Amino acid sequence: MFGDRLLALDQYPLQKLQGIQASHPIYEQRTIVAKYRCRAADPNKLSFEPIQREHRFEDGGSTELVDLSVNLSDQIRRNMGVVNIGDEKDFTLNVTVLAGFELPPDTTPAAAPTL
């Protein structure tokens, strides 16, 4: 837009991009222990929400915790016991977090040694 008018530009040919280097993500496995509150309960399923949505790691990083739903088998029902709406439970979660990006390899030509 040019002021309040549209300005049409001529088409231009696409150019090949060379030398672009992409970084690859680095993922880490972390273990989180978080407190959750039951928000819905029925005979076959329990739903929980985190009491604190954001979890901080010791290194200063953080991640957002999601709601959990648990389908109740006989084994899980016995292990969890009776759970009512509003009850709080601790969950241990194994999560994968983005820790950073690796630097792309340096592909610039090395300078020739001088004699």
N, C-alpha and C positions, 0 to 999 in steps of 0.2 A: 504494500500500500504506500502510496505517495500522498501524504496529507490525507484528504478524504476521498481520493480517487485511486482506482486500481491501475497499476502499471504493468503491462505484459512484457515479459522479457523473451528474447529469442531462445530457442533451445540450444543447449551446448552438449557436446559429446561427453560421455562418461569417460573418466580417466582411470587407468589402473593404479591402485594404491600399492606402493611397494615400501617395504621396510617397517610395516606395522607389526609390532610384537604384542601378543596378548599374554597377560599374566594368568597363571592357573591358580584356582582357589586352593587353599590349604584348610582341610577339615580336621577337627579333633573330636575324639570321643570324651565326653564328660559325664560325671555322675552328679545328679542333683537330688537333694532331699528337700522336699517341699510339703507344706501343709495345705491340704485341700478340705473344702467344706461340701458336704452332700447337699445338692440342690434339688434332686429328684430321685425317688426310690419307687420301684415296683418289684414284684416277685422275681422278675427275670433280668433286671438291669438297674444299675446305680449310675447316677451322673454327678460329677464333682466339678467344682470350680476352684481355682487357686485362691487362697486367702490374699496372697500378695502376687499380683500379675507379673511383675518384673523380678527376675532372679539375678542377683549380682554374684559374680565369681570373684575369687580371691585376687585374681590378676587385674581387676577393675572392669573387665568385660561384663556384659549382661545379655540375657535372652528373655523373651517373653514366654510365659507359661500358658499352655492352652488348657481348655476344659477337657476332662476325661470322662469317658463312658465305659463302664465295666459290665460285660455280659456275664451273668452269674451262672456258673456251673455249680454242681454240688460241692466240689472241692473248694472253689473260691468262696462260696457262701459259708462253709465251715471255717475257713481261714479268717475271713473278715468279721464273722459274727453278725449280730444284729446291727444294722446301720439305719438310722432315721434321718429325715431331712434336718439339716442344721448340724449334724455330727461332724466332727473334724477328724481327719485321718492323715497320717504321714505317708507319703509315697516316695519311693526311690526310683528315679527315672534315669535311664541311660540315654543320652542325647548326643546328636552330632551337631557341632557348632562350627561356623565359619571363623577360623582363627586369623586369617589374613590371606595374602596373595604372595606367591613366589615371584621373584624378579625374573623377567625374561632373560635368556642368555644374551650376553653382549656379542652382537654380530658385526660390530664395526671393525673394519680391517685394522690390524695392528700396524703401527707406524714402523717403517723400515728403520733398522738401526743405523745410526750415523757413524761413520768411521773417522 
